[in-house]
Amino acid sequence: MENESAVVRHLSERDAGITRREYAALARVHPDTIKRWGRAGIGPQPRRVGPRLVRYDRDEVLAYLRISDGEVSAS
């Protein structure tokens, strides 16, 4: 039973998305920048997982950063 609950907890954490800090590391910016982007409607929008817990969809973040890299390279 204990292993089963650990697996369920791990899957829920994985499905919850990535943290602001992980997103910032991928984007190579400060976590506060990610917060400002969210408020300004830039990039993937955060979703609340708990009262103070915010997560971002990993696939959306990766897709957004690929698009942004392409735009930056083109200019």
Secondary structure in CASP SS format (residue, H / E / C, confidence):
PFRMAT SS
TARGET T0000
AUTHOR 0000-0000-0000
METHOD secondary structure of the structure
MODEL  1
M C 1.00
E H 1.00
N H 1.00
E H 1.00
S H 1.00
A H 1.00
V H 1.00
V H 1.00
R H 1.00
H H 1.00
L H 1.00
S H 1.00
E H 1.00
R H 1.00
D H 1.00
A C 1.00
G C 1.00
I E 1.00
T C 1.00
R H 1.00
R H 1.00
E H 1.00
Y H 1.00
A H 1.00
A H 1.00
L H 1.00
A H 1.00
R C 1.00
V C 1.00
H C 1.00
P H 1.00
D H 1.00
T H 1.00
I H 1.00
K H 1.00
R H 1.00
W H 1.00
G H 1.00
R H 1.00
A H 1.00
G C 1.00
I C 1.00
G C 1.00
P C 1.00
Q C 1.00
P C 1.00
R E 1.00
R E 1.00
V C 1.00
G C 1.00
P C 1.00
R C 1.00
L C 1.00
V E 1.00
R E 1.00
Y E 1.00
D C 1.00
R H 1.00
D H 1.00
E H 1.00
V H 1.00
L H 1.00
A H 1.00
Y H 1.00
L H 1.00
R H 1.00
I H 1.00
S H 1.00
D H 1.00
G H 1.00
E H 1.00
V H 1.00
S H 1.00
A H 1.00
S C 1.00
END
